[in-house]
């Protein structure tokens, strides 16, 4: 039988071979019963593959010993993704979500030292494999982007806030503003911000976190029996940001989204305003007031920072 | 050892792991705790609540960094981005030493997020020690490597786990984070005497100890950190203290985490066993001779 793992480890190269062999066993998807698949990819018994790597003991076969790691790996990464994606779970249901998660992690296993980054490529995978989320692929893609944005907002950097004093001596023609690194700007095909809030509310109710304990009990059974209504398609612009450590979502008008996106791309303030307001439909004084309100609001929220 | 070059010549006492469910309690009540151990990778971020909480903790408490993803035993080279972030965090925490596991967990840049067991061979020990030295040099900190719980053994192994641990730390000239619970778990899973393990490691290199709870299944034990420490593990801890001296000790409780007071109370039980060890007169630890020839 072709050797699957080296017979000895007497060099770094052979150490790498052994680790690759064990990793192939550990990372292979589990079967429907959440056990190690009994046949290897080439049809031979997985037990024969495992026996080249591990020793049996008086209680467990080599396969059973490696199966402990195989199960722990999948339980750990699936649990992590499960926690990070409440919106996707609500749309797909737990079973379809788990199928999606397993297929995703099989194609895109973690390339980071931290589990935080596990969902980073999920939106891309959903677009690559639409059958796993059909007929809600576009909604699921938006949700994956939105849920990843929440992770980014939670612990990305914050720089010193830009103040009015920083405008002193600034040339209005050349002025460039900077957005906080944590601020995420999303253009979506679905209003998933509202959907996520509904999901969160439902989960809190099902955990009995309602302040009214009398109402909480019947709410649990209602909440478990219904998922929030899926949102209708509607172009939506959202800023995901944080304030005092708490994550918030803020709807943006399309023009405001364009201005902020242009600022993020390094355009001057003048260019950013031109990008957002190319052909103003509103009367000029009204428009000036609206834009002034936006900027005041964004300043208050601390979205602008020093370079 | 109460203070040695492997723990930055500190004498930290009994600590507990800093965990999210306890943040509010710690920040609002400011309980007296000798020190906190943080999981480094949970704080290798650029900002937000994790670092805000950490800074508030650092203003009040001593913190030691414990990692889960350096994977000294992986054949591949260390991840430079990981190391860069780790170094920045060590500057922030001023950790006197840094610990991570004697295991592997990444292959060709793909991460398992698990602590996978090593094949106990001289070649593996050489590669592992080389990486520990690289990391220690880059971070400019003493490193302590922790023995892991394991559930399998390799055909290719040439020595016992404690011989391998000795081989690695002698070659790397680094410290040991002696996890007494992990020794117990592995001793049951692989049918060896845990006291042979304790007797066989270089005691003068022990920088820190871990105690924890585990879960017993029909045919094996899993290192779950979700229970109180059982008596046989405390007895091993007392024996380890007799051999190594009173050492910075940390209780790990990572799942089904009870109240802060319950976790802290469990950790402080270590004092009883330290007292027992003292009654038995702690000898000065001897420098253990390398278990195998180079």
Contacts between the chains, C-beta under 8 A, distances in Angstrom:
chain1	res1	chain2	res2	distance
A	6	B	156	6.9
A	7	B	155	7.6
A	7	B	156	7.1
A	8	B	121	7.5
A	8	B	156	5.3
A	9	B	119	4.9
A	9	B	121	4.5
A	9	B	123	5.5
A	9	B	124	5.7
A	9	B	154	7.9
A	9	B	156	4.6
A	10	B	121	6.8
A	10	B	122	7.7
A	10	B	123	4.9
A	11	B	123	5.3
A	12	B	75	5.3
A	12	B	123	6.7
A	12	B	126	8.0
A	12	B	127	4.8
A	13	B	75	7.7
A	14	B	123	6.9
A	15	B	75	4.5
A	15	B	119	7.1
A	15	B	121	7.8
A	15	B	123	6.2
A	15	B	124	5.2
A	15	B	127	5.9
A	16	B	75	3.7
A	16	B	76	7.1
A	16	B	107	7.7
A	18	B	119	5.9
A	18	B	154	7.2
A	18	B	156	6.6
A	19	B	74	6.6
A	19	B	75	5.7
A	19	B	104	5.7
A	19	B	107	5.3
A	19	B	116	7.7
A	20	B	107	5.5
A	20	B	108	7.2
A	22	B	116	6.8
A	23	B	107	4.4
A	23	B	110	7.3
A	23	B	112	6.7
A	26	B	112	6.4
A	26	B	114	7.4
A	26	B	116	7.2
A	27	B	110	7.8
A	27	B	112	7.1
A	52	B	155	7.5
A	53	B	154	6.6
A	53	B	155	7.2
A	54	B	152	4.5
A	54	B	153	6.6
A	54	B	154	6.3
A	54	B	155	7.3
A	55	B	152	7.5
A	55	B	153	4.7
A	55	B	154	7.0
A	55	B	155	5.8
A	57	B	153	7.5
A	57	B	189	7.7
A	57	B	190	6.8
A	57	B	191	6.7
A	58	B	191	7.2
A	59	B	219	4.2
A	59	B	220	7.0
A	60	B	219	5.6
A	60	B	220	6.6
A	62	B	152	7.5
A	64	B	219	7.7
A	65	B	151	5.7
A	65	B	152	3.8
A	65	B	153	7.7
A	66	B	152	5.9
A	68	B	151	4.4
A	68	B	152	7.3
A	68	B	220	6.9
A	68	B	222	7.7
A	69	B	114	6.6
A	69	B	116	6.6
A	69	B	151	6.7
A	69	B	152	7.1
A	72	B	114	6.0
A	73	B	112	5.8
A	73	B	113	7.6
A	73	B	114	5.7
A	76	B	113	5.8
A	76	B	114	6.8
A	77	B	113	6.6
A	80	B	113	7.9
A	109	B	110	4.9
A	109	B	111	7.5
A	110	B	110	6.6
A	110	B	111	4.3
A	110	B	112	7.8
A	110	B	113	6.3
A	111	B	109	5.8
A	111	B	110	6.2
A	111	B	111	6.8
A	112	B	111	6.4
A	113	B	41	6.1
A	113	B	44	7.5
A	113	B	69	4.1
A	113	B	79	5.9
A	113	B	81	8.0
A	113	B	82	4.6
A	113	B	106	7.9
A	113	B	111	6.2
A	114	B	41	5.0
A	114	B	42	8.0
A	114	B	44	6.5
A	114	B	69	7.0
A	115	B	113	5.6
A	116	B	45	7.4
A	153	B	48	7.8
A	154	B	48	5.2
A	154	B	49	6.8
A	155	B	45	3.7
A	155	B	46	6.8
A	155	B	47	6.2
A	155	B	48	3.7
A	155	B	49	7.0
A	155	B	50	5.4
A	155	B	51	7.5
A	156	B	45	7.5
A	156	B	46	5.3
A	156	B	47	5.9
A	156	B	48	6.6
A	157	B	46	3.6
A	157	B	47	4.2
A	158	B	47	4.8
A	158	B	48	7.4
A	181	B	46	6.9
A	181	B	47	7.7
A	182	B	47	6.6
A	182	B	48	6.9
A	242	B	48	6.8
A	245	B	48	6.9
A	245	B	49	4.2
A	245	B	52	6.1
